């Protein structure tokens, strides 16, 4: 496992489309990392999906400013109509 809790709240971008999913996250999609463990990085994607990437299988990059993070309570903040 090469990533730890220090990346929680940072942004992630798919470099290539996932190959291990029936409905994959596409190349270029971005999301916010919410949990890391067991070789999986769990992500809340900007397209509304909540699915993890596998560290040694999926091609992704951690992006964004280091201050880009979730609020301290790790809840996403939503503003708008539901």
Residue pairs with C-beta under 8 A, 6 or more apart in sequence:
1 36
1 37
1 38
1 39
1 55
2 55
3 36
3 41
3 55
3 62
4 36
5 36
7 33
7 36
7 41
7 62
8 33
8 34
8 35
8 36
8 69
8 70
8 74
9 32
9 33
9 34
9 68
9 69
9 70
9 74
10 32
10 33
10 62
10 63
10 64
10 66
10 68
10 69
11 30
11 31
11 32
11 33
11 62
11 63
11 64
11 68
12 30
12 31
12 32
12 33
12 41
12 43
12 53
12 60
12 61
12 62
12 63
13 28
13 29
13 30
13 60
13 61
13 63
14 25
14 26
14 27
14 28
14 29
14 30
14 53
14 58
14 59
14 60
15 27
15 59
15 60
15 61
16 27
16 58
16 59
17 24
17 25
17 26
17 27
18 24
18 25
18 53
18 58
19 57
19 58
20 54
20 57
20 58
21 51
25 31
25 45
25 47
25 49
25 51
25 53
29 45
29 46
29 47
30 45
30 46
30 63
31 43
31 44
31 45
31 46
31 49
32 43
32 44
32 70
32 76
33 41
33 42
33 43
33 62
34 42
34 43
34 44
34 70
34 74
35 41
35 42
36 42
39 54
39 55
39 56
40 52
40 53
40 54
40 55
41 52
41 53
41 55
41 60
42 50
42 51
42 52
43 50
43 51
43 52
43 53
44 50
44 76
45 51
53 60
70 76
71 77
